[in-house]
Amino acid sequence: MTATLCPHGLTRGECLICATLSTSSADSPPASSRRPAAPERRRGGGAGIVVAVVALLLVGWWVAALVSFIFRVVVLAAVSVGSGWIGWRLGVAHGRRTRRD
């Protein structure tokens, strides 16, 4: 006498799956799990692209403003240093004092 095997390849007394599901017929296939159908993905209609473009434009604008600010500070510093040097040279050339002994 041969033992009846379940669909999982074990005897009915050893198979915990069949004991849990309590399948009665030996040749019945294991219960198939039915997953719910995946919900349809809706397209955003390009809203994500618009948001990305706006964000990119804002970041670009901020970077341009930062570069412009740094350029203005450098130019002002260069003009002030140059003006100071020119003033010092003119003052030294025209306003030399002689030393009184």
Contacts in CASP RR format, 6 or more apart in sequence:
PFRMAT RR
TARGET T0000
AUTHOR 0000-0000-0000
METHOD contacts of the structure
MODEL  1
MTATLCPHGLTRGECLICATLSTSSADSPPASSRRPAAPERRRGGGAGIV
VAVVALLLVGWWVAALVSFIFRVVVLAAVSVGSGWIGWRLGVAHGRRTRR
D
3 11 0 8 1.000
3 12 0 8 1.000
4 11 0 8 1.000
4 12 0 8 1.000
4 26 0 8 1.000
5 11 0 8 1.000
5 26 0 8 1.000
6 12 0 8 1.000
6 15 0 8 1.000
6 17 0 8 1.000
6 18 0 8 1.000
6 23 0 8 1.000
6 26 0 8 1.000
7 18 0 8 1.000
7 23 0 8 1.000
7 28 0 8 1.000
7 29 0 8 1.000
7 30 0 8 1.000
8 15 0 8 1.000
8 17 0 8 1.000
8 18 0 8 1.000
8 30 0 8 1.000
9 15 0 8 1.000
10 18 0 8 1.000
12 18 0 8 1.000
12 19 0 8 1.000
12 26 0 8 1.000
13 19 0 8 1.000
17 30 0 8 1.000
21 30 0 8 1.000
21 31 0 8 1.000
23 30 0 8 1.000
23 31 0 8 1.000
END
